[in-house]
């Protein structure tokens, strides 16, 4: 396992290959379908986004309600393909990494390669375990979306696997 401190930068990303197992520590953002749609609509309307995506990582997750005494509820990944229509515009803004589960389309693989970004997967069905890796949570935007709001999470040793590297290689072949 390679330990990676967030945020990513191009050099860190270039040195990663498909199949690499990583433990991430640092800040990342959550966003699912509804938040992605709002961000894209904001861009179309020439409005500022609620977060600066430069060098950031987005985790495709909608956490369950937070139990008493916990930082976050279960927070397993959601299916990444649902965010495929939005990825090009967000990578243009400097987003470097996304985390989810499942395959991406061939077009998205090409886009990830074009922008020298990376796609990481984590373990579906392990949301309770993954929630233990979250050490801080802050609401950032779109509170009305409930669990699909954008949160800033601080994670420690958050396990992921490189599924698509910056060279366009994928573990899904």
Secondary structure, DSSP 8 states (H G I E B T S, - for coil): -EEEESS--HHHHHT--TT-EEEEEEEEEE--HHHHHHHHHHHHTT---SS--TT-EEE--------TT-S-------BGGGGGGGHHHHHHTT--EEEEBS---HHHHHHHHHTT-EEEE--TT-HHHHHTTEEEEEEEE-GGGGGGSEEEEEEEEEEEEEEE-TTS-BTT-
